[in-house]
Amino acid sequence: MADPDLPLPEAGPEPLLQLRGIVKRFGAVEALHGVDLEVPAGQVTALVGDNGAGKSVLIKCIAGIVTPDAGQISWQGRPVSIHTPRDAAALGIETVHQDLALCDNLDIVQNMFLGREKLRHGLLDEESMERAARETLTGLAVTTVRSVRQPVASLSGGQRQSVAIAKAVLWNSGLVIMDEPTAALGVSQTAMVLDLVRRLADGGLAVILVSHNMNDVFEVADRIAVLRLGRMVDVRPAAELDRQIVVDLMTSGASSRTAVPGSSRSTADPAPSDDLASTDPPSATVGATATANDEANGSDSQAALAAAPEVMADSLAEYVRGWYLRVKGGDSGVLPVVGGLILISALFQILNGSFLTAGNLVNLLVQGAAYMLLAMAEVFVLLLGEIDLSIGFVSGIGGIVVAELVKQHWNYPWWAGIAIALAACTLIGLLQGTIITRVGLPSFVVTLAGLLGWQGVMLMILGTGGSQPINNSVINDISSGNLTAAASWAVMLVLVAAFAARTWLHDARRRAGGLVAPPVSLTLVKIAGALVAGVAVISICNTDRGRLIPIRGLPWVVLVVLGVLAAWTFLLGRTRFGRYIYAIGGNAEAARRAGVSLAGVRTTAFALASFTGGIAGIVYASRLRSVSTALDGGQLVLYAVAAAVIGGTSLFGGRGKALHAVLGGLVIAAIDNGMGLQGYSAAAKYTVTALVLLAAVTIDAIARRGSAAVA
């Protein structure tokens, strides 16, 4: 971020931005023909022209989205080269695109700092970013936003435009380009945005305003530049023009008219078309703004509370109300999967009294571990709006590599075998991710080929009908080993204490700093919930579930799942990489314009998915104490996708957590386990799982429609 103490560029004889002879071709079409333009600081320069005149191409050249084929761009009198949006941002050029380039699934702070996040010790410095975002919005007099932690999806059109403008000026920029900033806005929202535009220029910034609305142009512009068929036909002070002269210049390239004093701001002037003039008189916007904003505050506050009750609520009761509003609006979070898990457990307990016994519940955790891990692997690519159909057989490769390396012929130590197996799986993910991102092939096709190809590799290694036993006790104990009863309690208490300390200190620090934080009562409820869950799990695990010999204690594999869950939750929530995965899934084009490396993030996500799949494969092989060609990787990948989606991860990208995969994996395991106890056929298991999956996807679709309606 630029030094806030540096002075903004001052207007002077030398323009802030100067374009000379800009040419841009797209094949045989020459979109810009030697365009010249000077943009002074402290003024609003309106860029107008009919459709196809070259306005969008010109501002894209300035913003670094496209590169001119000829001509020179000078910044503060020095020739510069702008090849990417990052180059433009480094100079102090920011663009507010017509589509705003915001990620609806991220909150205001996350959007404003996208691509230029502040870090502390290599992690996201959320507190510093939140303060800066709040100060910027306050400085722009944006008062209708209740909290900077509101998801952008919950904002009105005017609020979203304000956030996009605040994002542009956050970095002490010298030039702000605004492309149709009032398009599709109402009267009060238009007045708010135009007021922001005027205040930016009055504060010393240069503003380029692209607009078809002549009322807006003459309301705020100091100078008007007219493009026609890719050529700059005139640049004059707005006081020397009126709307009819501008229309003449846009349509014919010349005008013999003389501006009538005061006519530029008159709403009585004829408008040749709906595209060239607005029917909303600007004088009506000023008086209506405060009243309209006051009327909107109630509904906006309710929408904000429903969108993010944990950070918007001031009390536990208000949080419950916000949660209820969110569920009512279709965004039910993890409620369906938790409710479904309870319902499934009750149903199977009625059908078979053995379902909720300690022995069966622990067995369910062990059986479900592979599903949970595979689902966590799939979450990485689902967040991007992609899919990985190869993950089942990639996990099989992980199990085979371990089995081969620790057998007597090679006699690798267990840790080396695991490390090499995970490295091999990661390389597979890198290969597939590179093909998807660099070659541009659909992930469905590439990973479907991977599903077939890696199954073939398994057959080549093991031979048709072959299998490889695992005789290493450490690897086998991953799934079959248990902590002692005392160690189980100790581990649980340490984990809950660590969670409680982090949650309490984090929330307390934010409350003390005046930042958005959940109420104290909600923090205590979360800590109490973790303690209750921990006591319940350990009590079940420490119940003797042996038949011939006593068996007690927490299975090692549960710690493996918890470790992966903690690691991926941390990665997705506290790092730039995690932020970029959500941004790409929410709006890939917005992430690209923010300077995010789409190819790099996507490739890494596929590599992490395969790495996690490798862990699942080792766990699966450990439970069976062998690997064989009977591994059904196709079924495993379908279960993985089903578990992630059932848990709450969106198939459409941008929404989901590692925890969702764990919850969904428990549902899949419960269905498989419960129907197995009843002796149902595989066909019945698949049918029931399919119905649960359809229900989860339906809930997801309803939630998306509800979010769209709120926005």
N, C-alpha and C positions, 0 to 999 in steps of 0.2 A: 504494500500500500504506500502511496506517495506520502511524503512528509506533509502533514496538515499545516505546518507553519510556513511552507513555501507560498509566496504570493501568487495569485492567479494572473494569467497573462493580461496585460493592459492594452487597451485600444491605442493605436498609434498609427504613424504613417505606414508602417509595414503590417500587412494583414497577417493574422494568425495562421491561416491556411491559404495556400495559393495553388491553383491548378492551371497548367499551361499545356494546351494542345493534347488533351486526354483523348485517346482513341481506344475503343474496345470492340473487338470482332468476335462473333460466335459463328464460326464457319464462314459462309458467304455473306452473312448479315453483319453490317457495321452498325452497332447499337449506339456508339458515340463517335462523333466526327469532330475532332479537334476542339474539345470543350475547354473554355477558359472560365475561371471563377475565382473570386477573392472573398474570403470569409473573415471579417474583422471580429475581434473580441468585443464582448459587451453588447452585442446586437443579435437580433433574430433575423436570419436570412431565410426567407421562404423560397422553396424550390417548387415551382409549379409547372404543369404541363399535362397534355392529354394522355390517355392511355397509350403506351408504346413510345412515349417521347424520350425515354432513357433515364428517368429520374431514379428508378430503383438500381439500375446498373451503375449510375454515377455514385450513389451513396455506398454501394457495395465496393466500388474501387477505393473510396476513402476509408471504409471500415475494414479493408483487408480481406473481404470475402471473395472477391475476384481481383485479378491483377491486370492493370491496363496493358495494352499491346504497345502503346506509344504515349509520349507526353511526360511531363514532369510534375511531381507533387512536392511542394515546399512547405515546411512547418517552421514557423517563426523565422522565416527568411533562409532556412537551410534546406537544400534538397534532401529528400528522404525516400526510402523504398518501403512500401507497405505490402507485404505478401500474405500475411495472416492476421486474424483478429488480435492476436497477441502483439504483433508489431504496432497495430493501431493503438491498442491499450497502453503500450509502453510510452507512446508519444503523449497520450492524454486525450485520445479520441474514443468516445464511447457511443454506442448506437442503441437506441430504443426501437426495435423492429416493430413492424405493424402487428405481427403475431405475438409480440412481447417477449418471446423466447424465454418463457418461464416454465418451470417444472411444477405441475399442479400437485404432485405427490410430496414435494418438499415444502418446508415452511418459509416464511419471509426471510429470515436470517440466512438459511441455507441457499436460497436463490440469490440473494444479494452478493454473497461471497463465492458463488459457484465458479470454480476454476482458479480462484485466488484466495483460498482459505488461509486463515491465520493458524499457525501451529505453535504448540508449546511442548517441548521435549518430543517432537516428532508426531504428536497427536493433535487432533482438532482442538483449538482453543475456543470453545463455544462461548465462554463468558465474555472474552474480549470482542468477539464478532457480534454478539448480541448487543453489547453496549454501543459499539460503533453504528450498528444498524438503527438502533433506537435514536441515537443522537442525530443521525442523518435525516430520519423521518421527521423528528421534532424540528430540525432546522428548516425543513421544507414546509413546515406547518401542516403536515399530514396528520389529522386528528381523528379520522374516522376508523382507523385500524385499532382494534382493541388491544392486540398483543402482537409483538414481532414473532411470536411462535405459532401464529395461526398458519395452517396449511394454505397455500395459495388457492387451492381448489375451493376454499370457503369464502373467498373475497369477491366483491362485486367488480364490475368492469372498471369503474373509476379507481377503486382501490388497487386493482392489479396494475393499471397504468401508472399510478403513483409509485408502486413498488419498483416497476421497471425504470422509472425516471430516477428514483432514489438509488437504485443499483448503478445507474450510469454516473451519477455525481458523487458517489461514495468515494471514488478514487482521486478526488481533487482534479478531475478532468478539465481540460481547457476547451474542448469542443464536444457538444452533445448533439448527435444526429437523431431526429425524431421522425419516424415514418408513419404517417397517418395516425397521430396519437389520439385523435378523438373519434375515430371510426367506430360506429356501433355504440357510442355512448349516449346517455340521456342528457337532459338539459343541465342538471346540477353537476353531473360528473364531468361534462365538457367544460363548464366554468372552472371547476377545480383544477383540471389539467392545464387549461390555458393560463390560469393564474400561476401555476408552477412554472410553465414555460417563460412567462414574463419575468418572474423572480430570478430564474437562472441567468437570464441576460442582464438584468439589473445588478446581479451579483458579480458581474465581470466575465461570465462565460460566453463563448460563442455558441450559437444555436443554429442548426440547419433544420428547418421545419418543412417536411414534405406533406402536402395536403391538397385534396381536391375541394375542400370546403373554403370558399372565398370569405365567408364570414369569419372563420377562424384565422385565416391568413391576415386579413386587414385588422383583426382585433389585436394581434400581438406582433406582427412583422415590422421591422425597421427597413428592410430591403427585400425586394422581390426579384428572383431570377427565373426567367421563363425559358424552358426547353421546348423545342419543337423538332420532331424527327431526328433526335440525336444531336442537335445543334443548339448552342446557347444563343438565343435571338435578342435578349435584352436583360440588363440588370440595372434596376433603378431604385431609389428610395421609395418606400411605399406611399409617401405623401404626394409623389408625382404621378401616381396611378389611381385608377379606379377599376372596378371589376370588369367593366365592358372593355377597357383598354387591354386588360390582362387576357380576356377571352379572345380579342382580336389577335394578340401576339401568339397565343396558343394555337389558334386555328389557321392563321395565314402568315404569321411571322412578322407582321407589321401592323401599325395602327396610325391613322391620321387624326385620331381624337385627341382632345385635351382634357385632362382630368378636371372635373367640376369640384371646387372646394367643398370638402365635407362629404362628398358622395361615396368615398371609399368605405365609410362606416355606416352608410344608410342602408336600411333593410328594404327600402322601396325600389332599389335598382332591379331591373329585370334580370332573371337568371335564365341563361339559354338552355340549361339542362339540369337534371337532378344531381349529376356528378359535379357540377361546377358551383353550385350554391346550396346553402342549407336553408330550410324553411324555419329553423329555430332562430329567432332574433337574439343576438348576443346580449342585448339589454335586458332580456328576460331572465338570463342565466344568473346574473349577479344577485338579484333580490331573492331568487328561488333557492340559492345554494344552502343557506343556513337552515331554512325551513325543511328542505328536502333531506338534509343530513340529519336533522333532529328526528324526523319521522323514520329514517332508516336505521337509526342507532339501535332500536329495540330488536328488530329482525336480524341485523348484522351481529349483534352480541349473542343472540340465541344460536345463530348459525355457527359462530366461532366456538361457542361452548360445546356444541354438538360435534364439531370437527376435532377438537383437541381438549377434552374435558380434563385430562390429567394436568395440563399446564395452564388451563384457563380458569379452573375452579378455585374459589377462595376458601372453600370448606368441603368436608366430605359429602355433605348433603348436596351441595352444588355439583360436585363431581358425579354423584349418582344421577342427578337430574340430567347432566350433560351426556352421561353414558346412555341414559334412557332415550334421549333425543337422537343420539347417533344410531342406536339400534332401531328406533322408529323410522329413521331415514333410510334404513337398508344396510348401514355399515355396522355389522354385528361383531366384528373382530373375531376373537377366539371363542365367543359364546357358543356357536353351533358345534364346534368340535368338542368342547368341554361337556356341553349338554348331551351330545351324541355319545360320548364315552360313558357318561353316567347311565344313559338309557340302555346302551349295549350291555353294560355290566349288570344292570338290574335284570334285563331280559334273560341273559345267559344264566344268572344265578337262580332265577325262577325255574328255568329248564333243567339246570344241573346244579345241585347244591355244592359241587366241588369247585365252581368257577372262582369264587372269592376266597378260597382257602389260601393260606400263606404260601404253600408250596406251588400252587398254580399261578398265583400272582407274580412270584419271583421268576418262575419259568416263563411267564409272559414277557417280563422285562428282558430276559436273556434272549428269547426268540425275536422280540421286536427290535433289539439293538441294531441288527443289520438293516432293517427297514428304516429306522430313524437316521442312521448314518447315510444311507443312500439318498434319503429324502433331503438331508442337509446338503448333500452334493448337488442335487437337482435344483435347490433353491438358488444357487449362484447363477445358473443360466436362466431360470424362470424369471428372476428379477430383471434380466435384460430383455425379456420378451422372447427369449430363444428356448430351445429344448435340446437335451442330450439323450438320444435313444441308445447310445452305446454304453452307458454307465454300468449296466448289469454285467456285461462281459468284460469291461475294463476292470471291474472289481474282481472278476474271476481271474484275470491276468495277475492281479496283486496276490491272490491266494496261491496261484500256481508257482509264482516266482519264489515266494517264501517256502512253500513245500519242497521245491526242487533244491533250494540253496541249503536248507538245514538237514537234508537227508545225508546219510552216511557217505555217499559218494563225494559230496562237496564239503560237508561238515562246517558250514559257516556258523558263527555264533548267531543266536536268535536276533539280536539287535541289528546285526549287519544284514541279515536276510530281510528284516522288515524295512530297513532304510533303503536297500536296493529295490525292493518291490515297490515302495512308495515313489521312489525316483522314476522307475519305469512307467508307472501309471501317470505321473505328472508329465513326462515327456509325451505320452500319448495325447493327453489333453492339450499340450502346447502345439502338437502337430495338427490336431483337428481344429483347434482355435485359429491357428495361422491360416489354414485353408479357408476357413469361414470368413475371416476378416480381411485377409490380403487378396485372396482370389475372388471373394464375393459370392461364394456358393451358399445356399440356404443351409442353416444348421440342421434342419430336418434331413436333408439329403446326405450331408457329410456324416452325421452321426448314425444314420441308418446304414450307410456303408460301413461305418465302424462297428455297428452291431454284428453285421455279417462277417466282417474281416477279422475281428478279434475272437469271434467264436471259432473261425478257421484256425487261428493261431493256437487256441487252446487245444483243438483236435490234433494239430501237428505235434504239440509238445507231449500230450498225454496219450495220443493214439486213440482210435475209435474204440469206445467202450472202456477206455483205460481210467485209472484213478491213481492217486498218489497219497498214501497215508502220511500224517504228520506225527512224528515220534518225539518232537521237542516238547518237554513238559511245560516250559514257560509259555510258549505260544498256545498250547492247549488250555492252560490255566486262564488265558485272557477271558474265555467264556465260561469255563467250568470252575475256576478258582474263586474263593471267597475270602474276605477279610474276617478276622476274628470278631466276635460280638463286641468286645471292648473297643477294638480299633474302629469298628463301624460307627459306634457312638462318637468317638473322638473325631473322626473325619467329618461326620455330619455337623458337629458343633463348630468345628473350625470353619467349614464352608459357610454355615449360616452366620457365624460371627463376622466373617469377612464381607459377606453380602450386606449385613446390617450396618457395619461400620462404613462401607463405601456409600450405601444409599443415604444414610443419615448425614454424613459429612458433606456429600455432594449437594443434597437438597438444602441443608442448613447454610452452606456457603452461598448458594444462590439466593436464598431468602435474605441473608445478611447483606448481600450486595445489591439488593433491590431488583434482582433479575426474576424472570418468570420461573416459578417453581411450584410443585404440588403442595397442597396444604399439609401441615404437620400430621394431621390425623390420617391422611392418605399414606404418608411415609411410614407411620406406625403400623397401618394395616398391611402394607407390603412386607414389612419385616416380620410381623406376626404370622402372616400367611406362609412365608418361607420356613419359619420355625415349625409350624404345624405340619407342613408337608414333609419336612425332614424327619420329624419324630414319627410320623405315620409310616414312612418308607422304611426307616430303620427298625421300627417295631415289627413290621411284617417280615423283614429280612432276617431278623434275629430270632424269629419263631422257628423251632425245630421242624424242619421239613424233610428229614431223612426217614427212611424206612428201616434199613438195617443198622445204619450208624447215624449219630447225630450230625446234622448239617445246619449250620447257622452262619449268619454274616452277610454283609453286602457283597454281591458279585463284583469282581474286578471290572467286568464289561460295563457296568453302570457308571463307574468312574471314567472309563474311556469315553462314553457318550457325553457325560457331563463336561469332560475336558474339551472335547471338540465343540460342544455347544457354547462353552464360555469363550473359546478362542474365536469362533466365527461370529459370535455376538459382538465381541470386542472389535473385530476387524471391520464388520459392517457398520458399527455405530460410532467408532472413535477415530477412524482413519480416512484420509482423502480417498483411498481406493474404494472403501465402502460407500462414501458419499457419491462417488462418480457412478457406481453401479446403479444406485437408485435414480440418479439423474438421467442416465442413459435410458433406463427402463421407463421413466416418466416422460421424457422428451429428448430424444437423441439429438435432434437438431439444435435445441437450446444448449445442450452439453457441448456440442461441437463448436458453436459460436462462442462459448465461454472458454474455449481453448483446451477442453478435455480431449485426451487421445482416445478416441473411440476404439480404434483397433487394438491398442495396448491393453485397455481395460477389459475388453471382450476376450482377448486371447488369454489374459491372466485368469479371468473367471472360469474359462473352460479348463485351464490347467488345475485350478483349485478344486473344481468339481471332480476331475479324475483323481486327484490326490485323495480327496475325501472318499471317493469310491474305492480306492485302494485300501483305505482303512476298513471300510465295510467288508471288502472281500476277505481280508485277513481275519476279521471277527467271525465272518460266516464260516470260513475254513476251520477256525479254532473250535467253533461249536460242533461241527461235524467230524473234527479230528482228521480231515482229509479233504482233498479236492478231486473232482471227477468231471468227466464230460457230461454228466447228468445235470450239471448246473444249468438252470433255465434263466439265462440272462435277460431274455425277452420279458418273462414274467416279473423279474426283479425290477427292471426299469419301469414297467407299468405301475408296479406297487410304489416305486419311489415317487413318480409323478403324482400318483393318487394321494399318497401320504402328504406330500407338500401342499397340494391344493386343498385337500380335506382339512389340513391344519390352518389354512387361511392365506396361503401364498397365492397371488393372482397369476393366472395363466397369461394375462395381458401385459405383465411387466410392471415394475416400479413399486410393488407392494408385497411385503413378506419378510419373515424373520426366520432365523435358525430355529427358534423355539416352535414355530409353526410346524416345522418338519418333525420335531420330536413328538408333538401332540398328535399329528397325523399318523406317525409311525405307530404310536400306541393304539390308535383306532384300528389300523390295519392288522396289527398283531392280535388285538382283542377279538376281531372278527374271525381271524384264522384259528386262534386258540379255542374260542368258544364253540365254533362250528365243528372243530375237530373233536372236542369233548362229546358233542352230540352225535358224532359219527356221520355227519353230512358229507356228501360227495364233494369233489373238487369243483364240479359244475355249480353246485349251490353256493360255494364260497365265492367263486368268481362273480356270480350273479348279484349276490348281496353287496360285494365290494363295488361293483359297477353302479348299483343304485345309490350307494353312499357317495360315490364320486360325482355322479350326476347332480345329486342334491347340493354338494359343495360348490360345484361350478355354477349352478343356478343362483345360489346365494351370492357368489362373487359377482355375477352379472347384474343382479339386483342392486348390490352395493355400488357398482360403478354407475348405474343409471341414477341412483339416489344422489351420488356425489355430483353428477353432471347437473341434476336439477337444482341442487343447492348453489352451484357456481353460476 
